[in-house]
Amino acid sequence: MNKSQVRMKMLARILNIICRVVFWVTTAGFALFLLASLVLLFIPAESVVINANTIGPLSVTLGSLYLDFNPQVSGDILIKPFLQALFAWISVSALLVSLILFRVKRILKSVVADHPFQKGNSKNLTAIAIILIVASLIMPVLQGRIFSAIIDALKISNINFSYSLDCTLLFTGILILILAGVFKYGNYLQEEVDSTL
């Protein structure tokens, strides 16, 4: 084994450990925010309020969405719908990251075992690609729900916002889908070499 292969294997081990830690943190985050969302369902909306006197410009950025407005609000603001939308967004985000990391862990495990082109890796990459493509559809909708809840809570009129696919996630998913095809071909070549030896 040459020096670069040893370094690559060591890097794969380190990344595998990091992936495991982040996987369990995001899985715990998913469970925690899902539980918080369920608890929030049973709390009356009137008890989840903040007292605010908001006069002046406000801006909110969430992912690719940006909202800039000038509310004139005083008194109690019902924030339960906002919290529900926020917790749903965080829960789904944590779930998607956990699912991706679960697949990445499998890929790194095969790299550490000196089998980077094993059959399962192309399936793992395909699964990651599908998760990213689905996320490009779901995440803007969840972010839009958060902005809608802010608009409703602050009673802002005459404001429109729009959202579309998250193109970064979509193109990343497509690129990983292409990479999965490369790994599938690499697996085919590896099997051919192994059968001739």
Secondary structure, DSSP 8 states (H G I E B T S, - for coil): --HHHHHHHHHHHHHHHHHHHHHHHHHHHHHHHHHHHHHHHTS-GGGSEEEEEEES-EEEEETTEEEEE--EEEEEEE-HHHHHHHHHHHHHHHHHHHHHHHHHHHHHHHHHTT-TT-HHHHHHHHHHHHHHHHHHHHHHHHHHHHHHHHHHHTT--S--------HHHHHHHHHHHHHHHHHHHHHHHHHHHHHH-
